[in-house]
Amino acid sequence: MDDFPEFMKTPENAIAQASQSKGARGWIYDGADGKQVAYWVCDKDGVSAEHVHDFDEYFTVLQGRYTLILGGRRIDVCRGDEYFIPKNTPHAGEFSAGTRTIHCFGGRRAGREGKP
């Protein structure tokens, strides 16, 4: 597959642009306990600026490549690879056009378009 199925990309679950990197489109789902699952499609090459979460993050790359940057170290996370980022760990990343990822967050990571 080169994209997520249409039923997964509903406008009601679209991540607010302020909560994601330019070049990426994402959708978010909330758990009853406040955790979130998000998935992104990268339409063009882009960068995720360094940031920190006060909760753990797990992600996997379904297609393409994401370069995770941890403490100046560059880690290529390719199709089928997984990575766990412990809470309070500064991290950034670079993605290439065509990359698709799924992320699980131990807390609230993103808001939706039109909602905080």
FENKAVEN-V530197 format. One line per field, one symbol per residue. phi: phi as a letter, one per 20 degrees, with the letter a starting at -180 (. if undefined). psi: psi as a letter, one per 40 degrees, with the letter a starting at -180 (. if undefined). burial: # if it has 24 or more other C-alpha atoms within 12 Angstrom, else .. A space follows every 50 residues. Layout:
phi->???
psi->???
burial->???
//
This chain:
phi->.dbffgfedfgfdffggfdbffnccccccdefenfcccbcddebgacdfg bcdebfccbcdebnbcdedclnedcfddgnecbddfgmdfbbaccdgnfc cccddfaeebdegmcf
psi->ieiiideefiddehhhdeeiiheihiiihhideeiihiiihhdiiihhih iiifiihhiihdiahhhhhhfehhhhhiheiiihhiifhhiaihiihehh ihhhheahdiiihei.
burial->...#........####..####.######......#######...###.. .....###############......##...##.#....########### ############....
//
